[in-house]
Amino acid sequence: MTAAIISTDEHLHVEPILAAVERRLSLLIEKPLATELAASQRVLDAIKNSGADAVVGYTQRFRRKWLSVKEKVAHRRAGRR
């Protein structure tokens, strides 16, 4: 394995992130790093110290305005015609 996607429930992010960092895997982490400030700092420090390639993803797909636009485009009520 060369990469990991961390997309567990938000309160469960820390341990999988630290396990992946320990293995020097590239990471895509769904927002947030952690649900507590101290844990977020611990994760951030571990990532920085390891030199792991890590990015934080923030998906808009569940926000009402994005769902509305998606539906309009799908039904050809918005976008190019």
GUGU-215977 format. One record per residue: residue number from 1; x, y, z of N, C-alpha, C in turn. Coordinates in steps of 0.001 Angstrom, whole numbers. Layout:
N
[drenlo NUM, [X, Y, Z], [X, Y, Z], [X, Y, Z]];
...
//
This chain:
81
[drenlo 1, [847, -1176, 0], [0, 0, 0], [897, 1245, 0]];
[drenlo 2, [526, 2242, -811], [1323, 3467, -893], [556, 4705, -467]];
[drenlo 3, [-763, 4566, -255], [-1569, 5727, 116], [-2745, 5272, 974]];
[drenlo 4, [-3296, 6228, 1714], [-4468, 5944, 2546], [-5436, 7108, 2457]];
[drenlo 5, [-6706, 6769, 2454], [-7760, 7781, 2534], [-8402, 7625, 3900]];
[drenlo 6, [-8379, 8688, 4675], [-8958, 8661, 6014], [-10331, 9312, 5928]];
[drenlo 7, [-11362, 8488, 5969], [-12721, 9014, 5841], [-13657, 8363, 6857]];
[drenlo 8, [-13113, 8062, 8009], [-13901, 7505, 9100], [-14791, 8596, 9685]];
[drenlo 9, [-15606, 8226, 10670], [-16320, 9261, 11415], [-15292, 10238, 11961]];
[drenlo 10, [-15654, 11506, 12037], [-14700, 12553, 12413], [-13975, 12258, 13722]];
[drenlo 11, [-14663, 11722, 14706], [-14039, 11479, 16009], [-13087, 10285, 15999]];
[drenlo 12, [-13001, 9586, 14883], [-12120, 8424, 14771], [-10927, 8636, 13844]];
[drenlo 13, [-10650, 9851, 13438], [-9574, 10125, 12476], [-8166, 9917, 13025]];
[drenlo 14, [-7938, 10244, 14269], [-6571, 10349, 14791], [-5770, 9059, 14625]];
[drenlo 15, [-6266, 7949, 15118], [-5485, 6703, 15086], [-5171, 6230, 13666]];
[drenlo 16, [-6131, 6243, 12731], [-5771, 5842, 11362], [-4753, 6781, 10720]];
[drenlo 17, [-4868, 8065, 11004], [-3891, 9011, 10454], [-2508, 8694, 10992]];
[drenlo 18, [-2393, 8536, 12308], [-1087, 8265, 12908], [-518, 6931, 12418]];
[drenlo 19, [-1372, 5929, 12228], [-903, 4635, 11713], [-373, 4783, 10290]];
[drenlo 20, [-1055, 5563, 9478], [-615, 5781, 8097], [681, 6587, 8057]];
[drenlo 21, [777, 7595, 8911], [1995, 8417, 8971], [3178, 7545, 9390]];
[drenlo 22, [2963, 6663, 10361], [4016, 5762, 10825], [4534, 4888, 9686]];
[drenlo 23, [3655, 4544, 8761], [4023, 3715, 7608], [4490, 4556, 6417]];
[drenlo 24, [4550, 5870, 6619], [4990, 6821, 5585], [4142, 6746, 4314]];
[drenlo 25, [2824, 6604, 4511], [1909, 6580, 3378], [1498, 7995, 3001]];
[drenlo 26, [1199, 8211, 1742], [571, 9464, 1325], [-859, 9435, 1846]];
[drenlo 27, [-1386, 10610, 2179], [-2695, 10663, 2832], [-3655, 11649, 2181]];
[drenlo 28, [-4903, 11227, 2055], [-6020, 12124, 1795], [-6898, 12011, 3025]];
[drenlo 29, [-7010, 13106, 3761], [-7743, 13103, 5014], [-8995, 13950, 4847]];
[drenlo 30, [-10149, 13333, 5064], [-11378, 14119, 5056], [-11372, 15024, 6280]];
[drenlo 31, [-11788, 16232, 6095], [-11841, 17232, 7144], [-12715, 16749, 8283]];
[drenlo 32, [-12357, 16988, 9513], [-11179, 17642, 10076], [-10071, 16631, 10389]];
[drenlo 33, [-8900, 17144, 10749], [-7837, 16250, 11195], [-8284, 15492, 12432]];
[drenlo 34, [-8902, 16201, 13359], [-9386, 15624, 14616], [-10479, 16541, 15152]];
[drenlo 35, [-11177, 16077, 16157], [-12273, 16879, 16713], [-11859, 17686, 17939]];
[drenlo 36, [-10628, 17503, 18394], [-10109, 18287, 19527], [-8819, 18968, 19100]];
[drenlo 37, [-8617, 20178, 19592], [-7460, 20982, 19193], [-6135, 20271, 19467]];
[drenlo 38, [-5978, 19691, 20652], [-4716, 19023, 21000], [-4455, 17837, 20077]];
[drenlo 39, [-5485, 17097, 19749], [-5328, 15954, 18849], [-4989, 16421, 17440]];
[drenlo 40, [-5600, 17515, 17009], [-5274, 18070, 15687], [-3812, 18480, 15627]];
[drenlo 41, [-3323, 19096, 16692], [-1922, 19505, 16728], [-1006, 18286, 16715]];
[drenlo 42, [-1378, 17262, 17442], [-596, 16013, 17479], [-507, 15402, 16078]];
[drenlo 43, [-1621, 15347, 15375], [-1655, 14797, 14021], [-824, 15662, 13078]];
[drenlo 44, [-1008, 16965, 13139], [-265, 17875, 12275], [1238, 17753, 12512]];
[drenlo 45, [1643, 17698, 13772], [3068, 17532, 14090], [3608, 16216, 13536]];
[drenlo 46, [2845, 15142, 13676], [3284, 13838, 13174], [3461, 13873, 11656]];
[drenlo 47, [2516, 14511, 10978], [2618, 14616, 9510], [3846, 15411, 9117]];
[drenlo 48, [4032, 16562, 9757], [5189, 17406, 9441], [6500, 16689, 9720]];
[drenlo 49, [6596, 16038, 10872], [7836, 15373, 11270], [8174, 14181, 10370]];
[drenlo 50, [7168, 13539, 9837], [7405, 12359, 8996], [7734, 12729, 7558]];
[drenlo 51, [7337, 13933, 7166], [7509, 14334, 5775], [6484, 13689, 4851]];
[drenlo 52, [5435, 13102, 5431], [4398, 12445, 4629], [3691, 13462, 3740]];
[drenlo 53, [3290, 13010, 2581], [2502, 13827, 1664], [1050, 13696, 2098]];
[drenlo 54, [484, 14771, 2637], [-877, 14701, 3166], [-1674, 15916, 2710]];
[drenlo 55, [-2910, 15664, 2317], [-3826, 16740, 1959], [-5138, 16512, 2702]];
[drenlo 56, [-5823, 17615, 2973], [-7110, 17538, 3647], [-8190, 17844, 2628]];
[drenlo 57, [-9141, 16931, 2521], [-10250, 17109, 1595], [-11451, 17702, 2300]];
[drenlo 58, [-12138, 18570, 1601], [-13368, 19143, 2133], [-14392, 19075, 1024]];
[drenlo 59, [-15308, 18180, 1162], [-16298, 18012, 111], [-17519, 18866, 390]];
[drenlo 60, [-18049, 19416, -639], [-19229, 20267, -541], [-20497, 19484, -864]];
[drenlo 61, [-20358, 18214, -1179], [-21467, 17466, -1758], [-22710, 17369, -891]];
[drenlo 62, [-22599, 17598, 396], [-23763, 17479, 1259], [-24387, 18830, 1615]];
[drenlo 63, [-23803, 19912, 1151], [-24350, 21238, 1444], [-25553, 21498, 551]];
[drenlo 64, [-26575, 22063, 1127], [-27844, 22264, 426], [-27676, 23010, -890]];
[drenlo 65, [-26885, 24091, -907], [-26765, 24866, -2154], [-26113, 24050, -3261]];
[drenlo 66, [-25149, 23177, -2918], [-24505, 22354, -3927], [-25443, 21258, -4411]];
[drenlo 67, [-26227, 20692, -3514], [-27199, 19676, -3928], [-28240, 20283, -4861]];
[drenlo 68, [-28638, 21510, -4574], [-29617, 22196, -5405], [-29074, 22423, -6818]];
[drenlo 69, [-27852, 22893, -6908], [-27231, 23127, -8215], [-27054, 21807, -8960]];
[drenlo 70, [-26606, 20779, -8258], [-26423, 19472, -8892], [-27732, 18985, -9507]];
[drenlo 71, [-28816, 19123, -8779], [-30113, 18686, -9295], [-30532, 19519, -10502]];
[drenlo 72, [-30310, 20829, -10452], [-30675, 21688, -11579], [-29884, 21327, -12832]];
[drenlo 73, [-28609, 21063, -12674], [-27782, 20679, -13818], [-28248, 19323, -14361]];
[drenlo 74, [-28513, 18391, -13467], [-28951, 17061, -13886], [-30259, 17111, -14668]];
[drenlo 75, [-31118, 18048, -14332], [-32412, 18174, -15015], [-32407, 19282, -16076]];
[drenlo 76, [-31198, 19712, -16433], [-30998, 20703, -17498], [-31730, 22020, -17237]];
[drenlo 77, [-31803, 22394, -15970], [-32396, 23689, -15628], [-31295, 24713, -15316]];
[drenlo 78, [-30042, 24293, -15419], [-28907, 25197, -15204], [-27748, 24664, -16039]];
[drenlo 79, [-26793, 25520, -16287], [-25629, 25105, -17063], [-25791, 25458, -18544]];
[drenlo 80, [-24844, 25033, -19356], [-24856, 25322, -20784], [-25915, 24502, -21490]];
[drenlo 81, [-26517, 25145, -22477], [-27551, 24451, -23286], [-27152, 24460, -24727]];
//
